[in-house]
Amino acid sequence: MTLLFGPNKGGGTGLYENITTNGQCLFQERTDAQAALRELLARKDIQVISSCVRHVELCLTESEDDLMFFHDKKRLVVVMRTDMGDIFLGRVVGKGAQLYPIPADKFFDNGFKPFLNFQDARYVAGEVNRQGQTGAAVGTFLSRKV
């Protein structure tokens, strides 16, 4: 399982919190991210197989009016809003959608494979609204190791 952490906004432990529960807040300073990573790695109750600090650019729609900004963008994600936190969605990889009947896989579990075009991302966002009866945002997610 892949997790991305940002600063603790009240739902995490110590210096960090999963970005799916902290409102997609990311660390602003590399030194803060590195300190949080050291704290996470020092925990004895979890096993970390691999870790690194990454530069992440996340830009999400705030309303239906924002959708057209993403019309010509590539590498899109859909964020499904739930009471338990946000679920980042990307394209289906492998034999079938993890979230069937919604045609998407969890972005952090599919190897960070985004939707490759706006039409697919918008369709999935619409299905999240229709089938899940919950909100969804479309956006871009870019990441690189620092």
Phi, psi and omega in degrees: 000134178258135178232144173243134182244148172230192181294150179290122178250017176119347181251001184251190177244134177067226187275351190230160175208145178302136183292346177285345179242352182257017179078029182059030177283132179249155176297139179272333183240137179301321182298323177294318179296318180294321178295319178295320179296317177301318179296317179298314182293338180281346180294140180264347186269001178227158176246118177258121182274321183209145179209153175195162173263131182235150170272123182239133172245117182235123179229118185239153174292146174253341179206170178302327181297333182283344186305319185295337176299331184264002186305321182255012181275155175245170178058059183262149173237160171243135177250115178271122182273125177229168178294337183265002183127179182268148176240118178278132183241143175226189184290159180289131178235130179096214191277344182175164183293133176293333185252029182314133014269004176285124186282069183204161171243157175294126187300321183282347179257345183264016180081026179061043179266107182279174169287143185267351178212160183297320184300316180295316181295317180294321178299314180296319177300319178296321179290325175299315178298312186289307185278321183273347183051044181217163182286158178213147175237147175252145179190180178256147179223112177240140184215141174211148180289140177246000000 
